[in-house]
Amino acid sequence: METNSCSGRLRYSKQEWQGFVSEFLTGGQDCKSFCRDKGLNPSRLIRWQGVFRNGISPAISQMQPVGF
């Protein structure tokens, strides 16, 4: 996990986002609750879910979204 020194915001790597997306899809929580618990922006989680669904990670692309 990296911190952007200019804004102080956390920046996650592609692998970290893949972990968040995988955990979200298998966890059973709705997006808003999951993101609140993890301190994530829901729109970023949805964006990364789309990135992985579109062919970057075949295992995640076959999972069905939960809680939308």
Distance bins in CASP14 RR format, pairs under 12 A and 6 or more apart:
PFRMAT RR
TARGET T0000
AUTHOR 0000-0000-0000
RMODE 2
METHOD distances of the structure
MODEL  1
1 8 0 0 0 0 0 1 0 0 0 0 0
1 9 0 0 0 0 0 1 0 0 0 0 0
1 10 1 0 1 0 0 0 0 0 0 0 0
1 11 1 0 0 1 0 0 0 0 0 0 0
1 12 1 0 0 1 0 0 0 0 0 0 0
1 13 1 0 0 1 0 0 0 0 0 0 0
1 15 0 0 0 0 0 1 0 0 0 0 0
1 16 1 0 0 1 0 0 0 0 0 0 0
1 17 0 0 0 0 0 1 0 0 0 0 0
1 20 0 0 0 0 0 1 0 0 0 0 0
1 38 0 0 0 0 0 1 0 0 0 0 0
1 39 0 0 0 0 0 1 0 0 0 0 0
1 40 0 0 0 0 0 1 0 0 0 0 0
2 8 0 0 0 0 0 1 0 0 0 0 0
2 9 0 0 0 0 1 0 0 0 0 0 0
2 10 1 0 0 1 0 0 0 0 0 0 0
2 11 1 0 1 0 0 0 0 0 0 0 0
2 12 1 0 0 1 0 0 0 0 0 0 0
2 13 1 0 0 1 0 0 0 0 0 0 0
2 14 0 0 0 0 0 1 0 0 0 0 0
2 16 0 0 0 0 1 0 0 0 0 0 0
3 9 1 0 0 1 0 0 0 0 0 0 0
3 10 1 0 1 0 0 0 0 0 0 0 0
3 11 1 0 0 1 0 0 0 0 0 0 0
3 12 0 0 0 0 0 1 0 0 0 0 0
4 10 1 0 0 1 0 0 0 0 0 0 0
4 11 1 0 1 0 0 0 0 0 0 0 0
4 12 0 0 0 0 0 1 0 0 0 0 0
5 11 0 0 0 0 0 1 0 0 0 0 0
9 39 0 0 0 0 0 1 0 0 0 0 0
9 40 0 0 0 0 0 1 0 0 0 0 0
9 41 0 0 0 0 1 0 0 0 0 0 0
9 44 0 0 0 0 0 1 0 0 0 0 0
10 16 0 0 0 0 1 0 0 0 0 0 0
10 17 0 0 0 0 0 1 0 0 0 0 0
10 20 0 0 0 0 0 1 0 0 0 0 0
10 38 0 0 0 0 0 1 0 0 0 0 0
10 39 0 0 0 0 1 0 0 0 0 0 0
10 40 0 0 0 0 1 0 0 0 0 0 0
10 41 0 0 0 0 0 1 0 0 0 0 0
10 44 0 0 0 0 0 1 0 0 0 0 0
11 17 0 0 0 0 0 1 0 0 0 0 0
11 41 0 0 0 0 0 1 0 0 0 0 0
11 44 0 0 0 0 0 1 0 0 0 0 0
12 18 0 0 0 0 1 0 0 0 0 0 0
12 19 0 0 0 0 1 0 0 0 0 0 0
12 20 1 0 0 1 0 0 0 0 0 0 0
12 21 0 0 0 0 0 1 0 0 0 0 0
12 38 0 0 0 0 0 1 0 0 0 0 0
12 39 0 0 0 0 0 1 0 0 0 0 0
12 40 0 0 0 0 1 0 0 0 0 0 0
12 41 0 0 0 0 0 1 0 0 0 0 0
12 44 0 0 0 0 1 0 0 0 0 0 0
12 45 0 0 0 0 0 1 0 0 0 0 0
12 47 0 0 0 0 0 1 0 0 0 0 0
12 48 0 0 0 0 1 0 0 0 0 0 0
13 19 0 0 0 0 0 1 0 0 0 0 0
13 20 0 0 0 0 0 1 0 0 0 0 0
13 48 0 0 0 0 0 1 0 0 0 0 0
14 20 0 0 0 0 0 1 0 0 0 0 0
14 21 0 0 0 0 0 1 0 0 0 0 0
14 48 0 0 0 0 1 0 0 0 0 0 0
14 51 0 0 0 0 1 0 0 0 0 0 0
14 52 0 0 0 0 1 0 0 0 0 0 0
14 56 0 0 0 0 1 0 0 0 0 0 0
14 57 0 0 0 0 1 0 0 0 0 0 0
15 21 0 0 0 0 0 1 0 0 0 0 0
15 22 0 0 0 0 0 1 0 0 0 0 0
15 48 0 0 0 0 0 1 0 0 0 0 0
15 52 0 0 0 0 0 1 0 0 0 0 0
15 56 0 0 0 0 0 1 0 0 0 0 0
15 57 0 0 0 0 0 1 0 0 0 0 0
16 22 0 0 0 0 0 1 0 0 0 0 0
16 23 0 0 0 0 0 1 0 0 0 0 0
16 38 0 0 0 0 0 1 0 0 0 0 0
16 40 0 0 0 0 0 1 0 0 0 0 0
16 44 0 0 0 0 0 1 0 0 0 0 0
16 45 0 0 0 0 0 1 0 0 0 0 0
16 48 0 0 0 0 1 0 0 0 0 0 0
17 23 0 0 0 0 0 1 0 0 0 0 0
17 24 0 0 0 0 0 1 0 0 0 0 0
17 38 0 0 0 0 0 1 0 0 0 0 0
17 40 0 0 0 0 1 0 0 0 0 0 0
17 41 0 0 0 0 0 1 0 0 0 0 0
17 44 1 0 0 1 0 0 0 0 0 0 0
17 45 0 0 0 0 1 0 0 0 0 0 0
17 46 0 0 0 0 0 1 0 0 0 0 0
17 47 0 0 0 0 1 0 0 0 0 0 0
17 48 1 0 1 0 0 0 0 0 0 0 0
17 49 0 0 0 0 1 0 0 0 0 0 0
17 50 0 0 0 0 0 1 0 0 0 0 0
17 51 1 0 0 1 0 0 0 0 0 0 0
17 52 1 0 0 1 0 0 0 0 0 0 0
17 56 0 0 0 0 0 1 0 0 0 0 0
17 57 0 0 0 0 0 1 0 0 0 0 0
17 60 0 0 0 0 0 1 0 0 0 0 0
18 24 0 0 0 0 0 1 0 0 0 0 0
18 25 0 0 0 0 0 1 0 0 0 0 0
18 45 0 0 0 0 0 1 0 0 0 0 0
18 48 1 0 0 1 0 0 0 0 0 0 0
18 49 0 0 0 0 1 0 0 0 0 0 0
18 50 0 0 0 0 0 1 0 0 0 0 0
18 51 0 0 0 0 1 0 0 0 0 0 0
18 52 1 0 0 1 0 0 0 0 0 0 0
18 53 0 0 0 0 0 1 0 0 0 0 0
18 55 0 0 0 0 0 1 0 0 0 0 0
18 56 0 0 0 0 1 0 0 0 0 0 0
18 57 1 0 0 1 0 0 0 0 0 0 0
18 58 0 0 0 0 0 1 0 0 0 0 0
18 59 0 0 0 0 1 0 0 0 0 0 0
18 60 1 0 0 1 0 0 0 0 0 0 0
18 61 0 0 0 0 0 1 0 0 0 0 0
18 63 0 0 0 0 0 1 0 0 0 0 0
19 25 0 0 0 0 1 0 0 0 0 0 0
19 26 0 0 0 0 0 1 0 0 0 0 0
19 27 0 0 0 0 0 1 0 0 0 0 0
19 34 0 0 0 0 0 1 0 0 0 0 0
19 38 0 0 0 0 0 1 0 0 0 0 0
19 40 0 0 0 0 0 1 0 0 0 0 0
19 45 0 0 0 0 0 1 0 0 0 0 0
19 48 0 0 0 0 1 0 0 0 0 0 0
19 49 0 0 0 0 0 1 0 0 0 0 0
19 52 0 0 0 0 1 0 0 0 0 0 0
19 57 0 0 0 0 1 0 0 0 0 0 0
19 59 0 0 0 0 0 1 0 0 0 0 0
19 60 0 0 0 0 1 0 0 0 0 0 0
19 63 0 0 0 0 0 1 0 0 0 0 0
20 26 0 0 0 0 0 1 0 0 0 0 0
20 27 0 0 0 0 0 1 0 0 0 0 0
20 29 0 0 0 0 0 1 0 0 0 0 0
20 31 0 0 0 0 0 1 0 0 0 0 0
20 34 0 0 0 0 1 0 0 0 0 0 0
20 35 0 0 0 0 1 0 0 0 0 0 0
20 37 0 0 0 0 0 1 0 0 0 0 0
20 38 1 0 0 1 0 0 0 0 0 0 0
20 39 0 0 0 0 1 0 0 0 0 0 0
20 40 1 0 0 1 0 0 0 0 0 0 0
20 41 0 0 0 0 0 1 0 0 0 0 0
20 42 0 0 0 0 0 1 0 0 0 0 0
20 44 0 0 0 0 1 0 0 0 0 0 0
20 45 1 0 0 1 0 0 0 0 0 0 0
20 46 0 0 0 0 0 1 0 0 0 0 0
20 47 0 0 0 0 0 1 0 0 0 0 0
20 48 1 0 0 1 0 0 0 0 0 0 0
20 49 0 0 0 0 1 0 0 0 0 0 0
20 51 0 0 0 0 0 1 0 0 0 0 0
20 52 0 0 0 0 0 1 0 0 0 0 0
20 60 0 0 0 0 0 1 0 0 0 0 0
21 27 0 0 0 0 0 1 0 0 0 0 0
21 31 0 0 0 0 0 1 0 0 0 0 0
21 34 0 0 0 0 0 1 0 0 0 0 0
21 35 0 0 0 0 0 1 0 0 0 0 0
21 38 0 0 0 0 0 1 0 0 0 0 0
21 40 0 0 0 0 0 1 0 0 0 0 0
21 44 0 0 0 0 0 1 0 0 0 0 0
21 45 1 0 0 1 0 0 0 0 0 0 0
21 46 0 0 0 0 1 0 0 0 0 0 0
21 47 0 0 0 0 1 0 0 0 0 0 0
21 48 1 0 1 0 0 0 0 0 0 0 0
21 49 1 0 1 0 0 0 0 0 0 0 0
21 50 0 0 0 0 1 0 0 0 0 0 0
21 51 0 0 0 0 1 0 0 0 0 0 0
21 52 1 0 1 0 0 0 0 0 0 0 0
21 53 0 0 0 0 1 0 0 0 0 0 0
21 56 0 0 0 0 0 1 0 0 0 0 0
21 57 0 0 0 0 1 0 0 0 0 0 0
21 59 0 0 0 0 0 1 0 0 0 0 0
21 60 1 0 1 0 0 0 0 0 0 0 0
21 61 0 0 0 0 0 1 0 0 0 0 0
21 63 0 0 0 0 1 0 0 0 0 0 0
21 65 0 0 0 0 1 0 0 0 0 0 0
21 66 0 0 0 0 0 1 0 0 0 0 0
22 34 0 0 0 0 0 1 0 0 0 0 0
22 45 0 0 0 0 0 1 0 0 0 0 0
22 48 0 0 0 0 0 1 0 0 0 0 0
22 49 0 0 0 0 1 0 0 0 0 0 0
22 52 0 0 0 0 1 0 0 0 0 0 0
22 53 0 0 0 0 0 1 0 0 0 0 0
22 57 0 0 0 0 1 0 0 0 0 0 0
22 59 1 0 0 1 0 0 0 0 0 0 0
22 60 1 0 1 0 0 0 0 0 0 0 0
22 61 0 0 0 0 0 1 0 0 0 0 0
22 62 0 0 0 0 0 1 0 0 0 0 0
22 63 1 0 0 1 0 0 0 0 0 0 0
22 66 0 0 0 0 0 1 0 0 0 0 0
23 29 0 0 0 0 1 0 0 0 0 0 0
23 34 1 0 0 1 0 0 0 0 0 0 0
23 35 0 0 0 0 0 1 0 0 0 0 0
23 37 0 0 0 0 0 1 0 0 0 0 0
23 38 0 0 0 0 1 0 0 0 0 0 0
23 40 0 0 0 0 0 1 0 0 0 0 0
23 45 0 0 0 0 0 1 0 0 0 0 0
23 48 0 0 0 0 0 1 0 0 0 0 0
23 49 0 0 0 0 0 1 0 0 0 0 0
23 60 0 0 0 0 0 1 0 0 0 0 0
23 63 0 0 0 0 0 1 0 0 0 0 0
23 66 0 0 0 0 0 1 0 0 0 0 0
24 30 0 0 0 0 1 0 0 0 0 0 0
24 31 1 0 0 1 0 0 0 0 0 0 0
24 32 0 0 0 0 0 1 0 0 0 0 0
24 33 0 0 0 0 0 1 0 0 0 0 0
24 34 1 0 1 0 0 0 0 0 0 0 0
24 35 0 0 0 0 1 0 0 0 0 0 0
24 37 0 0 0 0 0 1 0 0 0 0 0
24 38 0 0 0 0 1 0 0 0 0 0 0
24 40 0 0 0 0 1 0 0 0 0 0 0
24 42 0 0 0 0 0 1 0 0 0 0 0
24 44 0 0 0 0 0 1 0 0 0 0 0
24 45 1 0 0 1 0 0 0 0 0 0 0
24 46 0 0 0 0 1 0 0 0 0 0 0
24 48 0 0 0 0 1 0 0 0 0 0 0
24 49 1 0 0 1 0 0 0 0 0 0 0
24 50 0 0 0 0 0 1 0 0 0 0 0
24 52 0 0 0 0 0 1 0 0 0 0 0
24 60 0 0 0 0 1 0 0 0 0 0 0
24 63 0 0 0 0 1 0 0 0 0 0 0
24 64 0 0 0 0 0 1 0 0 0 0 0
24 65 0 0 0 0 1 0 0 0 0 0 0
24 66 1 0 0 1 0 0 0 0 0 0 0
24 67 0 0 0 0 1 0 0 0 0 0 0
24 68 0 0 0 0 0 1 0 0 0 0 0
25 31 0 0 0 0 0 1 0 0 0 0 0
25 34 0 0 0 0 1 0 0 0 0 0 0
25 45 0 0 0 0 0 1 0 0 0 0 0
25 46 0 0 0 0 0 1 0 0 0 0 0
25 48 0 0 0 0 0 1 0 0 0 0 0
25 49 1 0 0 1 0 0 0 0 0 0 0
25 50 0 0 0 0 0 1 0 0 0 0 0
25 52 0 0 0 0 1 0 0 0 0 0 0
25 53 0 0 0 0 1 0 0 0 0 0 0
25 57 0 0 0 0 0 1 0 0 0 0 0
25 59 0 0 0 0 0 1 0 0 0 0 0
25 60 1 0 0 1 0 0 0 0 0 0 0
25 61 0 0 0 0 0 1 0 0 0 0 0
25 62 0 0 0 0 1 0 0 0 0 0 0
25 63 1 0 1 0 0 0 0 0 0 0 0
25 64 1 0 0 1 0 0 0 0 0 0 0
25 65 1 0 0 1 0 0 0 0 0 0 0
25 66 1 0 0 1 0 0 0 0 0 0 0
25 67 0 0 0 0 1 0 0 0 0 0 0
25 68 0 0 0 0 0 1 0 0 0 0 0
26 34 0 0 0 0 0 1 0 0 0 0 0
26 59 0 0 0 0 0 1 0 0 0 0 0
26 60 0 0 0 0 1 0 0 0 0 0 0
26 62 0 0 0 0 0 1 0 0 0 0 0
26 63 1 0 0 1 0 0 0 0 0 0 0
26 64 0 0 0 0 0 1 0 0 0 0 0
26 65 0 0 0 0 0 1 0 0 0 0 0
26 66 0 0 0 0 1 0 0 0 0 0 0
27 33 0 0 0 0 0 1 0 0 0 0 0
27 34 1 0 0 1 0 0 0 0 0 0 0
27 37 0 0 0 0 0 1 0 0 0 0 0
27 38 0 0 0 0 0 1 0 0 0 0 0
27 63 0 0 0 0 0 1 0 0 0 0 0
27 64 0 0 0 0 0 1 0 0 0 0 0
27 65 0 0 0 0 0 1 0 0 0 0 0
27 66 1 0 0 1 0 0 0 0 0 0 0
27 67 0 0 0 0 0 1 0 0 0 0 0
28 34 0 0 0 0 1 0 0 0 0 0 0
28 37 0 0 0 0 0 1 0 0 0 0 0
28 63 0 0 0 0 0 1 0 0 0 0 0
28 64 0 0 0 0 0 1 0 0 0 0 0
28 65 0 0 0 0 0 1 0 0 0 0 0
28 66 1 0 1 0 0 0 0 0 0 0 0
28 67 1 0 0 1 0 0 0 0 0 0 0
28 68 0 0 0 0 0 1 0 0 0 0 0
29 35 0 0 0 0 1 0 0 0 0 0 0
29 36 0 0 0 0 1 0 0 0 0 0 0
29 37 1 0 0 1 0 0 0 0 0 0 0
29 38 0 0 0 0 1 0 0 0 0 0 0
29 40 0 0 0 0 0 1 0 0 0 0 0
29 42 0 0 0 0 0 1 0 0 0 0 0
29 45 0 0 0 0 0 1 0 0 0 0 0
29 65 0 0 0 0 0 1 0 0 0 0 0
29 66 1 0 0 1 0 0 0 0 0 0 0
29 67 1 0 0 1 0 0 0 0 0 0 0
29 68 0 0 0 0 0 1 0 0 0 0 0
30 36 0 0 0 0 1 0 0 0 0 0 0
30 37 0 0 0 0 0 1 0 0 0 0 0
30 42 0 0 0 0 1 0 0 0 0 0 0
30 45 0 0 0 0 0 1 0 0 0 0 0
30 65 0 0 0 0 0 1 0 0 0 0 0
30 66 1 0 0 1 0 0 0 0 0 0 0
30 67 1 0 1 0 0 0 0 0 0 0 0
30 68 1 0 0 1 0 0 0 0 0 0 0
31 37 0 0 0 0 0 1 0 0 0 0 0
31 38 0 0 0 0 0 1 0 0 0 0 0
31 40 0 0 0 0 1 0 0 0 0 0 0
31 41 0 0 0 0 0 1 0 0 0 0 0
31 42 1 0 1 0 0 0 0 0 0 0 0
31 43 0 0 0 0 1 0 0 0 0 0 0
31 44 0 0 0 0 0 1 0 0 0 0 0
31 45 1 0 0 1 0 0 0 0 0 0 0
31 46 1 0 0 1 0 0 0 0 0 0 0
31 47 0 0 0 0 0 1 0 0 0 0 0
31 48 0 0 0 0 0 1 0 0 0 0 0
31 49 0 0 0 0 1 0 0 0 0 0 0
31 65 0 0 0 0 1 0 0 0 0 0 0
31 66 0 0 0 0 1 0 0 0 0 0 0
31 67 1 0 0 1 0 0 0 0 0 0 0
31 68 1 0 0 1 0 0 0 0 0 0 0
32 38 0 0 0 0 0 1 0 0 0 0 0
32 39 0 0 0 0 0 1 0 0 0 0 0
32 40 0 0 0 0 0 1 0 0 0 0 0
32 41 0 0 0 0 0 1 0 0 0 0 0
32 42 1 0 1 0 0 0 0 0 0 0 0
32 43 0 0 0 0 0 1 0 0 0 0 0
32 45 0 0 0 0 1 0 0 0 0 0 0
32 46 0 0 0 0 0 1 0 0 0 0 0
32 67 0 0 0 0 1 0 0 0 0 0 0
32 68 0 0 0 0 0 1 0 0 0 0 0
33 39 0 0 0 0 0 1 0 0 0 0 0
33 40 0 0 0 0 0 1 0 0 0 0 0
33 42 0 0 0 0 1 0 0 0 0 0 0
33 45 0 0 0 0 0 1 0 0 0 0 0
33 66 0 0 0 0 0 1 0 0 0 0 0
33 67 0 0 0 0 1 0 0 0 0 0 0
34 40 1 0 0 1 0 0 0 0 0 0 0
34 41 0 0 0 0 0 1 0 0 0 0 0
34 42 0 0 0 0 1 0 0 0 0 0 0
34 44 0 0 0 0 0 1 0 0 0 0 0
34 45 1 0 0 1 0 0 0 0 0 0 0
34 46 0 0 0 0 0 1 0 0 0 0 0
34 49 0 0 0 0 0 1 0 0 0 0 0
34 65 0 0 0 0 0 1 0 0 0 0 0
34 66 0 0 0 0 1 0 0 0 0 0 0
34 67 0 0 0 0 1 0 0 0 0 0 0
34 68 0 0 0 0 0 1 0 0 0 0 0
35 41 1 0 0 1 0 0 0 0 0 0 0
35 42 1 0 1 0 0 0 0 0 0 0 0
35 43 0 0 0 0 1 0 0 0 0 0 0
35 44 0 0 0 0 1 0 0 0 0 0 0
35 45 1 0 1 0 0 0 0 0 0 0 0
35 46 0 0 0 0 1 0 0 0 0 0 0
35 48 0 0 0 0 0 1 0 0 0 0 0
35 49 0 0 0 0 0 1 0 0 0 0 0
35 67 0 0 0 0 0 1 0 0 0 0 0
36 42 0 0 0 0 1 0 0 0 0 0 0
36 45 0 0 0 0 0 1 0 0 0 0 0
37 45 0 0 0 0 0 1 0 0 0 0 0
38 44 0 0 0 0 0 1 0 0 0 0 0
38 45 0 0 0 0 1 0 0 0 0 0 0
39 45 0 0 0 0 1 0 0 0 0 0 0
40 46 0 0 0 0 0 1 0 0 0 0 0
40 47 0 0 0 0 0 1 0 0 0 0 0
40 48 0 0 0 0 1 0 0 0 0 0 0
40 49 0 0 0 0 0 1 0 0 0 0 0
41 47 0 0 0 0 1 0 0 0 0 0 0
41 48 0 0 0 0 0 1 0 0 0 0 0
42 48 0 0 0 0 0 1 0 0 0 0 0
42 49 0 0 0 0 0 1 0 0 0 0 0
42 67 0 0 0 0 0 1 0 0 0 0 0
42 68 0 0 0 0 0 1 0 0 0 0 0
43 49 0 0 0 0 0 1 0 0 0 0 0
43 50 0 0 0 0 0 1 0 0 0 0 0
44 50 0 0 0 0 0 1 0 0 0 0 0
44 51 0 0 0 0 0 1 0 0 0 0 0
45 51 0 0 0 0 0 1 0 0 0 0 0
45 52 0 0 0 0 0 1 0 0 0 0 0
45 65 0 0 0 0 0 1 0 0 0 0 0
45 66 0 0 0 0 0 1 0 0 0 0 0
45 67 0 0 0 0 0 1 0 0 0 0 0
45 68 0 0 0 0 0 1 0 0 0 0 0
46 52 0 0 0 0 0 1 0 0 0 0 0
46 53 0 0 0 0 0 1 0 0 0 0 0
46 65 0 0 0 0 1 0 0 0 0 0 0
46 67 0 0 0 0 0 1 0 0 0 0 0
46 68 0 0 0 0 1 0 0 0 0 0 0
47 53 0 0 0 0 0 1 0 0 0 0 0
47 54 0 0 0 0 0 1 0 0 0 0 0
48 54 0 0 0 0 0 1 0 0 0 0 0
48 56 0 0 0 0 1 0 0 0 0 0 0
48 57 0 0 0 0 0 1 0 0 0 0 0
48 60 0 0 0 0 1 0 0 0 0 0 0
49 55 0 0 0 0 0 1 0 0 0 0 0
49 56 0 0 0 0 0 1 0 0 0 0 0
49 57 0 0 0 0 0 1 0 0 0 0 0
49 60 1 0 0 1 0 0 0 0 0 0 0
49 61 0 0 0 0 1 0 0 0 0 0 0
49 63 0 0 0 0 1 0 0 0 0 0 0
49 64 0 0 0 0 0 1 0 0 0 0 0
49 65 1 0 0 1 0 0 0 0 0 0 0
49 66 0 0 0 0 0 1 0 0 0 0 0
49 67 0 0 0 0 0 1 0 0 0 0 0
49 68 0 0 0 0 1 0 0 0 0 0 0
50 56 0 0 0 0 1 0 0 0 0 0 0
50 57 0 0 0 0 0 1 0 0 0 0 0
50 60 0 0 0 0 1 0 0 0 0 0 0
50 61 0 0 0 0 1 0 0 0 0 0 0
50 63 0 0 0 0 0 1 0 0 0 0 0
50 65 0 0 0 0 1 0 0 0 0 0 0
51 57 0 0 0 0 1 0 0 0 0 0 0
51 60 0 0 0 0 1 0 0 0 0 0 0
51 61 0 0 0 0 1 0 0 0 0 0 0
52 58 0 0 0 0 1 0 0 0 0 0 0
52 59 0 0 0 0 1 0 0 0 0 0 0
52 60 1 0 1 0 0 0 0 0 0 0 0
52 61 1 0 0 1 0 0 0 0 0 0 0
52 62 0 0 0 0 0 1 0 0 0 0 0
52 63 0 0 0 0 1 0 0 0 0 0 0
52 65 0 0 0 0 0 1 0 0 0 0 0
53 59 0 0 0 0 0 1 0 0 0 0 0
53 60 1 0 0 1 0 0 0 0 0 0 0
53 61 1 0 1 0 0 0 0 0 0 0 0
53 62 0 0 0 0 1 0 0 0 0 0 0
53 63 0 0 0 0 1 0 0 0 0 0 0
53 64 0 0 0 0 0 1 0 0 0 0 0
53 65 0 0 0 0 1 0 0 0 0 0 0
54 60 0 0 0 0 0 1 0 0 0 0 0
54 61 1 0 0 1 0 0 0 0 0 0 0
55 61 1 0 1 0 0 0 0 0 0 0 0
55 62 0 0 0 0 0 1 0 0 0 0 0
57 63 0 0 0 0 1 0 0 0 0 0 0
END
